Amino acid sequence: MSLLVWVVGVAAVIAVSAWIYAAREEQVGGRTGPAVLRGVALVLIVGSLDAPPFRGAGERPSWAVLVDGSRSMELPARSGGPARWDSALTVLAELDPDLVYVFGDNPAAFGDTEPPPPGHALSRLGPALEAVSLGGLDSVWVLTDGALTDRAAALSTARRLGIGLREIRTAAPSTTAGIRSVRAPELVRTTDTVSVTVELAAGGAETLSDSLRLVLTVDGRAVGEASALPPAPGRTAGVAMQFSPEHLGTEVAADFADTGGLRGWLQYRVDLIEPAGALAPPASSATGWIEVSDEGGGAVYVASDPSWEGGLITRELDRLALGGAEGFLLLGDGRVLRTGPPVSPDDESAAEAAVRSGRFTAVRIDPATAPDWLVSGLENKHRTLTLLAGHGRVPGTEIRATAALPGEWYITGPPPPGPVAPLAVGLEFGSLPPVGQLFGLEGLEEAGWRTVLEARRDRRGGSQPLIAVYESGVNRHAVVAGTDLWRFALRGENAGRIYDAMLSGVVGWLLEDYAPRPVRLAEVPDNSRPPAWLVAEGVSDLSITVNSAGRADEVWRAELADPPGTLTGPVLPPGSYRIMTSGNGPDGPFSLERPLDVAEDRSEWIPGAVPDPAVVEAAPDPALRDRPALPRPVWPFPVAAALLCAEWAWRRRIGLR
């Protein structure tokens, strides 16, 4: 409300009060006093609702400066120059704003005092803009190095709130490279070839001209180097390095005693060392742990004859299995061919050891001619995938495969409820070619199996199971009765998607909720993310204890008689820890111990593309612009009530009702 409108309103209220006492009341002496009291009371009540004289002398701040308080502001503004934070404080002193906010994980306002040093793990600008809007401001300057966590969302928030925004960079453009993530199998055997995959990221305005060089160190020993072309700013690139635990030396391979006293664990470290002048130091290295055991954690594929099916299945197993996958082709005469990579000949004993120690086995065999060691190995597996290439009793099951059925057999859809059905929604099955051969399956219903994909003879004849599955407790088995299904992957988009649905659906279902250990760490935590454990079905009386390095102090403990599938612990500060887990699992009591290194959250240090400084024009809402800066006062209302009481007493004194 403007001052002129308020004055006119007050005058109208006084005039109405005087008119009532002059024309509507009895003509007695002394009416002026009550009329004045009523007029003043009405002025206080009506005028204080939005009265300029009652709003106080304080002025609303008109603009603010938002300073990035994330940890990346500790880096130099330019090579050999001051820190980005110091540059921001210099600019802040020159601007002399009405209000200062430091943003990061959460915004905080500061008055005349100097903001604290940067230490936030994130650079979230959006919440700071929300806070500025609540304060009635419509214009901000943002001092940042450009690495905003929520840039797109923050600019959208500024436009929605009508806040004018101008971004000022506190760092000179520079081209950097760093490590975004490192991935390696959780559980390997001593004789395995372990692949460590590194995801590289680059940032800045231009692509690095020099190649990147990495060094892989295991248990303090350099075991490999690799070079990679730098990705474009804002993009990533992958590079893989390999090593074998048995090549680390007799003592380490046999005992692994150098890993802090925990047998069976190796620590690996990846360092990005070149080009030295373009590295983001906090993101130039990464570490992790690998468990080495005689019991492998990955998947094994064994085939009695060559087929394209083997390569496709091995690739899918390697993608989904925690310990990766390896494949073998039986050559006869005690020889096998490792299907790689790399492809190499080996003794049949290598495949036998892999099947015996692996957690999951997929085979393409003729049950009648399969070697005894393979049949016996399948008998003791909780989860298997069998692709039939002949007839006979299917190893590891109670069902039998008959001879190949006559006629042409075509897949029918949609599939019955099962692991294939969700991935095959909307796909057309009528244009598929026939399968190569289809073997009949006997004893499915009696043994508790169910069909998840069927084939029909000549499209209109009787149906037979193409894929059947079995589930009981932790045991899951699948049998594929058709051959040459790989041809679907080469017959166009629709047929290829059907093949992917079959392969990914069945393999994913077999590996689902099946870990090499009854309790395992879901992901490596940092000082902003708590550790989480995946608990296998059937685990009871679970106890998890987290101790500091050296087992000196207990940091956290959880004891659960009936644990959930996922258990989350507390956020841990950076450091080295030991995790001890015990309980009763599907295979009996277990007791496990593993090391854990908690590092600082690296997300703020990972290089990325830095766009041009943002500029958003102000478009404030009139309701926000005209809103009082101070709350409406309360004192006029009790004063008005007292005046009305005095008016009532005065009226009675002079004879008015």
C-alpha positions in Angstrom: 0.0 0.0 0.0 1.4 3.4 -1.0 1.5 6.3 1.5 -1.1 8.4 -0.4 -3.6 5.5 -0.3 -3.0 5.1 3.4 -3.5 8.8 4.2 -6.8 8.9 2.2 -8.0 5.8 4.0 -7.2 7.2 7.4 -9.0 10.5 6.6 -12.0 8.5 5.5 -12.1 6.5 8.8 -11.9 9.7 10.9 -14.6 11.4 8.8 -17.0 8.4 9.2 -16.4 8.4 13.0 -17.1 12.1 13.3 -20.2 11.8 11.2 -21.6 9.0 13.3 -21.3 11.0 16.5 -22.6 14.2 14.9 -25.6 12.8 13.1 -26.5 9.4 14.5 -26.0 9.9 18.3 -28.2 11.8 20.8 -27.4 15.5 21.0 -25.6 15.6 24.4 -22.6 17.5 25.4 -19.1 16.0 25.5 -19.4 13.8 22.3 -16.1 15.0 20.9 -13.9 12.9 23.2 -15.5 9.5 22.4 -15.5 10.4 18.7 -11.8 11.0 18.8 -11.1 7.7 20.7 -13.2 5.7 18.2 -11.5 7.4 15.2 -8.0 6.7 16.6 -8.9 3.1 17.3 -10.2 2.5 13.8 -7.1 4.1 12.3 -4.8 1.7 14.3 -6.9 -1.4 13.3 -7.3 -0.6 9.6 -4.0 1.2 9.0 -1.8 -1.4 10.7 -2.8 -4.0 8.2 -0.3 -2.5 5.7 0.6 0.9 7.0 4.0 2.5 5.9 4.5 4.3 9.2 4.2 1.1 11.2 6.6 -1.0 9.0 9.7 0.2 10.6 12.7 2.0 9.3 14.7 -1.1 8.1 15.2 -1.5 4.4 15.0 -4.8 2.6 18.3 -6.0 1.0 18.2 -5.6 -2.8 20.9 -8.0 -4.0 23.2 -10.8 -2.7 26.4 -12.6 -3.5 26.4 -16.4 -3.4 29.9 -17.8 -2.9 30.8 -21.4 -3.8 32.0 -23.1 -0.6 32.8 -26.6 -2.1 36.2 -28.2 -1.7 37.1 -27.6 -5.3 37.5 -23.9 -4.4 40.7 -24.9 -2.5 42.4 -25.6 -5.9 44.6 -22.9 -7.5 42.8 -20.4 -9.7 45.6 -20.8 -12.2 48.8 -22.7 -12.3 51.0 -21.3 -9.5 48.4 -18.7 -8.5 46.2 -18.2 -5.4 43.4 -20.5 -4.4 40.0 -20.0 -6.0 38.6 -19.2 -2.6 41.0 -16.4 -2.1 40.1 -15.0 -5.5 36.4 -15.2 -4.6 37.0 -13.2 -1.3 38.9 -10.5 -3.3 36.0 -10.1 -5.7 33.5 -10.2 -2.7 35.3 -7.3 -1.0 35.0 -5.2 -4.2 31.3 -5.9 -4.7 30.2 -5.0 -1.1 26.8 -6.7 -1.4 23.8 -6.3 1.0 23.9 -10.1 1.9 26.3 -13.0 1.4 25.4 -16.7 1.2 27.9 -19.5 1.1 26.4 -22.5 -0.7 27.6 -26.1 -1.1 25.8 -29.0 0.7 23.4 -26.4 2.2 23.3 -22.6 2.1 24.3 -20.4 5.0 24.0 -16.6 5.3 26.8 -14.4 6.6 26.8 -10.7 7.5 29.9 -8.7 8.2 31.9 -11.7 9.3 34.2 -13.4 6.8 32.8 -16.8 5.5 34.5 -20.0 6.7 36.9 -21.8 4.4 35.5 -24.1 1.8 34.7 -27.7 2.8 31.4 -28.7 1.3 31.3 -32.0 -0.7 28.8 -30.6 -3.3 28.1 -27.3 -5.1 24.3 -27.1 -4.9 23.2 -23.6 -6.0 19.5 -24.3 -6.1 18.8 -24.3 -2.3 20.7 -21.0 -2.0 18.5 -19.4 -4.7 15.4 -20.6 -2.8 16.8 -19.0 0.4 17.4 -15.7 -1.5 13.9 -15.8 -2.8 12.4 -16.2 0.7 14.4 -13.1 1.8 12.7 -11.0 -0.9 15.8 -10.5 -3.1 15.6 -10.6 -6.9 19.2 -10.3 -8.0 22.3 -12.4 -7.2 25.9 -12.7 -8.2 27.5 -16.1 -8.0 31.2 -16.5 -7.3 32.2 -20.1 -8.4 34.8 -22.0 -10.3 32.1 -23.3 -12.6 31.8 -26.9 -11.2 28.2 -26.7 -10.1 26.6 -29.9 -9.1 23.1 -28.8 -10.1 23.7 -26.3 -12.8 20.7 -27.0 -15.0 18.3 -27.3 -12.1 19.6 -24.2 -10.5 19.2 -22.1 -13.6 15.7 -23.4 -14.0 15.0 -22.4 -10.3 16.3 -18.9 -11.0 14.0 -18.5 -14.0 11.0 -19.9 -12.1 11.6 -17.5 -9.1 12.4 -14.5 -11.4 15.8 -14.0 -9.9 18.5 -12.3 -11.9 21.7 -14.2 -11.8 25.2 -13.4 -13.0 28.0 -16.0 -12.7 31.6 -14.8 -12.0 34.4 -17.4 -12.5 37.1 -17.5 -9.9 39.3 -19.9 -11.9 41.0 -19.6 -15.3 39.9 -22.2 -17.8 42.2 -25.2 -17.7 42.1 -28.7 -19.3 42.3 -31.5 -16.7 41.9 -35.2 -16.5 41.1 -37.6 -13.7 39.7 -41.0 -12.7 35.9 -41.2 -12.4 35.7 -44.8 -11.2 37.5 -48.1 -11.0 35.9 -51.5 -11.3 37.3 -55.0 -10.6 35.8 -58.4 -9.7 35.0 -58.9 -6.0 36.2 -62.5 -5.8 38.9 -64.2 -8.0 41.0 -67.3 -7.9 44.8 -67.3 -7.7 45.1 -68.5 -11.3 42.6 -66.0 -12.7 43.5 -63.1 -14.9 42.0 -60.1 -13.1 40.8 -57.2 -15.2 40.7 -53.8 -13.6 38.6 -51.3 -15.7 39.3 -47.6 -15.2 36.8 -44.9 -16.3 38.6 -41.6 -17.2 37.1 -38.2 -17.3 38.3 -34.9 -18.8 37.3 -31.3 -18.2 38.1 -27.8 -19.4 37.5 -26.0 -22.7 39.8 -28.1 -25.0 40.8 -31.7 -25.4 44.1 -32.8 -24.1 46.8 -33.2 -26.8 48.9 -35.7 -24.8 47.8 -39.3 -24.1 47.0 -40.4 -20.6 49.3 -42.9 -18.8 48.1 -45.1 -15.9 50.0 -47.4 -13.6 48.4 -50.4 -11.8 49.9 -51.3 -8.4 48.9 -54.4 -6.5 50.1 -55.0 -2.9 52.7 -52.3 -3.4 54.1 -53.7 -6.7 53.6 -52.2 -10.1 52.0 -54.9 -12.2 50.9 -53.0 -15.3 50.8 -49.8 -17.3 48.3 -48.5 -19.9 47.9 -45.5 -22.2 44.7 -44.0 -23.4 43.6 -41.2 -25.6 42.1 -38.4 -23.6 38.3 -38.0 -23.9 36.7 -34.8 -24.9 35.8 -32.4 -22.1 32.7 -33.7 -20.3 33.1 -37.2 -21.8 34.5 -40.4 -20.4 36.8 -43.1 -21.8 37.6 -46.6 -20.5 40.8 -48.5 -20.3 41.5 -52.0 -18.9 44.6 -53.4 -17.2 45.1 -57.0 -16.2 47.2 -59.0 -13.7 47.3 -62.5 -12.2 47.6 -63.0 -8.5 49.9 -66.0 -9.0 52.5 -63.8 -10.7 52.9 -61.5 -7.7 55.4 -63.9 -6.1 55.4 -67.1 -4.2 55.0 -65.7 -0.7 52.1 -63.3 -1.7 50.3 -65.8 -3.9 50.4 -68.5 -1.2 49.6 -66.5 1.9 48.7 -62.8 1.0 50.1 -61.9 4.4 51.0 -58.4 3.4 47.4 -57.1 3.4 47.1 -55.9 7.0 47.0 -59.4 8.5 43.9 -60.6 6.5 44.5 -63.7 4.4 43.1 -63.7 0.9 42.9 -60.0 0.3 44.9 -57.8 -2.2 44.8 -54.1 -2.4 45.1 -52.5 -5.8 45.8 -48.9 -6.7 45.5 -47.1 -10.1 47.4 -43.9 -10.6 47.1 -41.4 -13.4 50.6 -40.1 -13.8 50.7 -38.3 -17.2 50.4 -35.6 -18.4 51.5 -34.3 -15.1 50.5 -30.6 -15.7 46.9 -31.5 -16.5 45.9 -33.8 -13.6 43.2 -33.1 -11.0 45.2 -34.3 -8.0 42.4 -35.5 -5.8 41.0 -37.5 -8.7 44.2 -38.9 -10.1 44.3 -42.1 -8.1 41.8 -44.7 -6.8 42.1 -47.8 -4.7 40.2 -51.0 -4.0 40.3 -54.5 -2.6 40.0 -57.9 -4.2 39.4 -61.2 -2.4 41.5 -64.1 -3.7 40.2 -67.5 -2.9 40.3 -71.1 -4.2 36.5 -70.7 -4.6 35.8 -68.4 -7.5 33.1 -65.9 -7.4 32.4 -65.6 -11.2 30.6 -67.7 -13.8 32.0 -70.4 -16.1 30.7 -71.4 -19.5 31.7 -74.8 -21.0 30.7 -76.0 -24.5 31.2 -79.3 -26.1 31.1 -77.9 -29.6 31.8 -74.4 -31.1 28.8 -72.1 -31.5 28.1 -68.4 -31.7 25.9 -69.0 -28.6 29.0 -69.4 -26.5 30.4 -65.9 -27.2 27.0 -64.2 -26.6 26.4 -66.0 -23.3 29.9 -65.5 -22.0 29.6 -61.8 -22.6 26.3 -61.6 -20.8 27.7 -63.6 -17.9 30.8 -61.4 -17.7 28.5 -58.4 -17.5 26.2 -59.7 -14.8 28.3 -62.0 -12.6 30.2 -60.4 -9.8 33.4 -62.2 -10.5 33.2 -61.9 -14.2 33.1 -65.0 -16.5 35.4 -67.3 -18.4 34.7 -69.7 -21.2 36.0 -73.1 -22.3 35.6 -75.2 -25.4 36.2 -78.9 -25.0 38.6 -80.1 -27.7 39.0 -83.8 -26.6 42.1 -85.7 -25.6 42.3 -83.8 -22.3 42.6 -80.4 -24.0 40.4 -77.3 -23.9 40.4 -73.9 -25.5 40.0 -70.8 -23.3 37.6 -68.6 -25.2 39.3 -65.5 -23.7 40.1 -62.8 -24.0 42.7 -63.8 -24.8 42.0 -67.1 -26.6 44.6 -69.8 -25.5 44.8 -73.6 -25.3 44.9 -75.3 -21.9 44.6 -78.6 -20.1 41.1 -80.0 -19.3 42.1 -79.8 -15.7 41.8 -76.0 -15.9 38.2 -76.2 -16.9 37.5 -78.8 -14.3 38.9 -76.6 -11.6 36.9 -73.6 -12.8 33.7 -75.6 -12.7 34.4 -77.0 -9.3 35.2 -73.6 -7.8 32.9 -71.3 -9.7 29.6 -70.1 -8.2 27.6 -70.4 -11.5 28.0 -72.7 -14.4 26.5 -72.6 -17.9 27.0 -75.4 -20.3 26.2 -76.4 -23.9 26.5 -80.2 -23.9 25.2 -83.5 -25.1 24.2 -85.2 -21.8 25.0 -88.6 -23.2 28.6 -87.7 -24.1 29.5 -85.1 -21.4 32.7 -85.9 -19.5 32.3 -87.3 -16.0 34.0 -84.4 -14.3 31.6 -81.9 -15.8 28.5 -84.0 -14.9 29.7 -84.4 -11.3 30.5 -80.7 -11.1 27.0 -79.7 -12.2 25.4 -82.0 -9.6 26.6 -79.8 -6.7 25.8 -76.4 -8.2 23.0 -74.2 -6.8 22.5 -72.4 -10.1 23.1 -73.7 -13.6 22.1 -73.0 -17.2 22.1 -76.0 -19.6 21.8 -75.6 -23.3 21.0 -79.0 -24.8 23.0 -80.4 -27.7 21.7 -84.0 -27.3 19.5 -86.2 -25.3 19.8 -87.9 -21.9 19.4 -87.0 -18.3 20.1 -83.3 -17.8 23.1 -83.1 -15.3 22.2 -81.6 -11.9 18.4 -82.1 -12.4 15.8 -84.8 -12.3 14.5 -84.3 -15.9 15.4 -86.0 -19.1 15.9 -84.7 -22.7 14.5 -86.9 -25.5 15.7 -87.1 -29.0 15.2 -84.1 -31.3 11.5 -83.7 -32.2 10.6 -83.9 -35.9 9.3 -80.9 -37.8 10.0 -77.1 -37.6 9.5 -75.5 -34.3 8.7 -71.8 -33.9 8.8 -69.7 -30.8 5.3 -68.6 -29.7 4.4 -65.4 -27.8 3.7 -63.7 -25.5 5.7 -65.8 -23.1 4.1 -67.3 -19.9 4.9 -65.5 -16.6 8.5 -65.8 -15.8 11.9 -64.2 -16.3 11.5 -63.7 -20.1 8.0 -62.2 -20.1 8.8 -58.7 -18.6 11.5 -58.1 -21.2 9.4 -59.3 -24.2 6.4 -56.9 -23.8 5.4 -55.4 -27.1 7.6 -57.7 -29.2 6.3 -59.6 -32.3 7.0 -63.3 -32.3 5.2 -64.2 -35.6 8.2 -63.3 -37.9 10.8 -65.4 -36.2 12.6 -68.2 -38.0 12.5 -71.8 -36.6 14.9 -73.0 -34.0 17.6 -75.4 -35.2 16.5 -78.5 -33.2 14.1 -78.9 -30.3 14.7 -81.7 -27.7 11.7 -82.9 -25.7 11.8 -82.6 -21.9 10.3 -85.3 -19.7 9.4 -85.1 -16.0 9.0 -81.3 -15.8 5.8 -81.2 -13.8 6.8 -84.1 -11.5 10.1 -82.3 -10.6 8.5 -78.9 -10.0 9.7 -77.2 -13.2 7.7 -74.6 -15.1 7.8 -73.5 -18.8 8.7 -69.8 -19.4 8.9 -70.0 -23.2 7.3 -72.3 -25.7 7.7 -73.4 -29.3 5.0 -74.6 -31.6 5.4 -77.2 -34.4 4.8 -75.6 -37.8 3.4 -72.5 -36.0 -0.1 -74.2 -35.6 0.7 -77.6 -34.2 1.2 -78.7 -30.6 3.5 -76.8 -28.2 6.6 -77.9 -26.4 8.8 -76.2 -23.7 11.7 -74.3 -25.2 13.0 -72.8 -21.9 12.1 -74.4 -18.5 13.2 -73.2 -15.1 13.2 -74.6 -11.6 13.4 -72.8 -8.2 13.6 -74.1 -4.7 15.3 -72.0 -1.9 18.6 -70.8 -3.2 18.6 -73.3 -6.0 17.7 -72.1 -9.5 18.2 -74.0 -12.7 17.3 -73.4 -16.4 17.3 -75.6 -19.4 17.1 -74.4 -23.0 15.8 -77.2 -25.2 16.3 -75.5 -28.6 19.5 -75.0 -30.6 20.9 -72.2 -32.8 18.9 -69.5 -31.0 21.8 -67.1 -31.7 20.5 -66.7 -35.3 17.8 -64.5 -33.9 20.3 -61.9 -32.9 21.2 -61.5 -36.6 17.7 -61.3 -38.0 16.8 -57.6 -37.5 15.8 -55.4 -34.6 12.7 -57.3 -33.4 14.3 -60.7 -33.5 17.4 -59.3 -31.8 15.3 -57.9 -29.0 13.6 -61.2 -28.5 17.0 -63.0 -28.2 18.2 -60.3 -25.7 15.0 -60.8 -23.7 15.6 -64.6 -23.6 19.3 -64.3 -22.8 19.2 -61.4 -20.3 16.0 -62.6 -18.7 17.1 -66.1 -17.9 20.7 -65.2 -17.0 19.6 -62.3 -14.9 17.1 -64.5 -13.1 19.7 -67.1 -12.4 22.2 -64.6 -11.0 19.6 -62.6 -9.1 20.1 -62.4 -5.3 23.0 -64.9 -5.5 26.2 -63.5 -4.1 29.6 -65.3 -3.7 29.2 -64.6 0.0 26.0 -64.7 2.2 26.7 -61.1 3.2 28.7 -58.8 1.0 29.4 -55.1 0.7 27.1 -53.6 -1.9 29.4 -50.7 -2.8 32.5 -49.0 -1.5 31.4 -46.1 0.8 33.0 -42.7 1.3 32.6 -40.0 3.9 29.3 -38.9 2.5 27.7 -42.3 1.7 27.2 -45.0 4.3 28.3 -48.6 3.8 25.5 -51.0 2.8 25.4 -54.8 2.8 23.4 -57.2 0.7 22.2 -60.1 2.8 21.4 -63.4 1.0 18.1 -65.2 1.5 18.1 -67.6 4.4 20.7 -65.8 6.6 19.8 -65.5 10.3 21.5 -64.4 13.5 23.6 -61.9 11.6 26.3 -59.9 13.3 28.3 -57.2 11.6 31.1 -55.3 13.4 33.1 -52.4 12.0 36.5 -51.9 13.8 39.1 -49.2 13.1 42.4 -50.3 11.6 44.3 -52.6 13.8 41.1 -53.9 15.4 41.6 -51.5 18.3 38.3 -49.7 18.5 34.8 -50.9 17.7 33.1 -48.2 15.5 29.7 -49.8 14.9 27.9 -53.1 15.5 24.6 -54.6 14.4 23.1 -57.9 15.5 19.9 -59.1 13.8 18.1 -62.4 14.2 16.1 -61.9 11.0 18.0 -59.4 8.9 16.5 -57.6 5.9 17.9 -58.0 2.4 19.8 -54.7 2.6 21.4 -53.4 5.7 22.8 -49.8 6.0 25.5 -48.7 8.4 26.5 -45.2 9.6 28.5 -42.7 7.6 32.2 -43.4 8.4 35.0 -40.8 8.5 37.9 -41.4 6.1 40.3 -44.1 7.2 41.0 -47.8 7.3 38.6 -50.3 8.9 38.0 -54.0 9.3 34.6 -55.6 8.9 33.8 -58.8 10.7 30.6 -60.7 9.7 29.1 -63.9 11.2 25.8 -65.7 11.2 24.0 -68.7 9.9 23.6 -69.0 6.1 21.9 -71.4 3.7 25.0 -73.6 3.8 25.6 -73.4 7.5 27.4 -71.0 9.9 29.8 -68.6 8.4 32.4 -66.1 9.6 33.9 -63.5 7.2 36.4 -60.7 7.6 37.4 -58.0 5.1 39.3 -54.7 4.9 37.7 -51.5 4.0 39.2 -48.1 3.1 36.8 -45.1 3.4 38.0 -42.2 1.3 36.7 -38.7 0.9 33.9 -38.1 -1.5 35.6 -37.6 -4.9 32.6 -36.3 -6.9 33.6 -32.7 -6.4 37.1 -33.3 -7.8 36.1 -35.3 -11.0 36.7 -33.1 -14.1 33.9 -32.2 -16.3 32.9 -29.8 -19.0 32.7 -26.2 -17.8 30.1 -24.2 -19.8 30.1 -20.5 -20.3 29.2 -18.4 -17.3 25.4 -18.2 -16.7 23.4 -15.0 -17.0 19.7 -15.0 -16.1 17.7 -11.8 -16.4 15.5 -10.8 -13.4 11.8 -11.1 -13.8 10.5 -10.7 -10.2 6.9 -11.5 -9.2 5.2 -8.2 -8.2 3.8 -9.9 -5.2 7.3 -10.7 -4.0 8.6 -7.2 -4.9 5.8 -5.4 -2.9 6.0 -7.7 0.0 6.9 -5.9 3.3 10.4 -6.6 4.4 9.4 -6.6 8.1 6.4 -8.4 9.7 3.3 -6.5 10.5 3.4 -5.0 14.0 1.1 -6.4 16.8 1.1 -3.4 19.2 -1.6 -1.3 17.4 -4.3 -4.0 18.1 -4.1 -4.0 22.0 -3.8 -0.2 21.9 -7.0 0.0 19.8 -8.8 -2.4 22.2 -7.9 -0.1 25.1 -9.2 3.0 23.2 -12.5 1.3 22.4 -12.9 0.4 26.1 -12.2 4.0 27.1 -14.8 5.1 24.5 -17.4 2.8 26.0 -16.7 4.2 29.5 -16.8 7.9 28.3 -20.2 7.2 26.5 -21.7 5.9 29.7 -20.4 8.9 31.6 -22.2 11.4 29.3 -25.4 9.4 29.0 -25.0 7.6 25.7 -25.7 3.9 25.4 
